[in-house]
Amino acid sequence: MTFDFEELDYQETPLGNISLRRRAEPRLNGMILYEVKLGDEFLMSSLFTESEIQLAKLGLATQTGEELDVVVGGLGLGYTAVTVLEESAVKSLRVIDVMAPVIEWHRKGLVPLGEQLSNDPRCTLVHADFFALAISSEGGFNTADPSQRVHAVLLDIDHSPTHWLNPENSRFYTVASLQSVSDKLHPGGVFGLWSNDPPADEFIQLLESVFQFAEAHVISFPNPYMGGTSSCTVYLAHKSA
């Protein structure tokens, strides 16, 4: 029997119904894809992962030290997190996600990278609101060690700085909130952000009002559905050393 489609999980969350599905794509010679939907909206697909990977590679390329502590906001299918762990200099990784089912998928091995992340002793999967931790003035991303600073914060939750998964996330894209993120970074640390939209000058200016300098990288990748390429943006904001 030919495999076509399977819904691996479906759960209700405060943000809506979230589902994980695995399917064969006939337009790609039966390639097996993993997809996540929130309500009727597609959040992620294992077919398009290059920009998530580059978020980690570009962010960590700016960090030359050893024993790096890294925070990833948004677990998804795990591609950013796994790429972080490929760096031998990484001492610890905290991956923060507000969706408990997403963390469960990884711990249960329902997604391809789940066991790899769950079994790496450097990696901690945290069920929490990244944005609440990021803007808090009472501590860092690790509630067990509130004074801990990190070398890189890599964020992939919203579709873009102006297209939010949850309207409440808009509170993050302000000078005060970004300053709070900067305060949680070591000198010379980096804040990286994934966006599905083209680079926006206004957001670069916002980042540069807090950080020493900021830049935008356009990440292009093949899109077999469109017969060409698509692109996303990775922003990097660098804290003064």
Secondary structure, DSSP 4 states (H G I P E B T S, - for coil): ----EEEEEEEEETTEEEEEEEEEEGGGTTEEEEEEEETTEEEEETT--HHHHHHHHHHHHT--SSSEEEEEE--TTSHHHHHHHTSTTEEEEEEEES-HHHHHHHHTT-STTHHHHHT-TTEEEEES-HHHHHH-SS--S-TTSTT--EEEEEE--SSBTTB-SSGGGGGGSSHHHHHHHHHTEEEEEEEEEEESSPP-HHHHHHHHTTSSEEEEEEEEEEETTTTEEEEEEEEEEE---
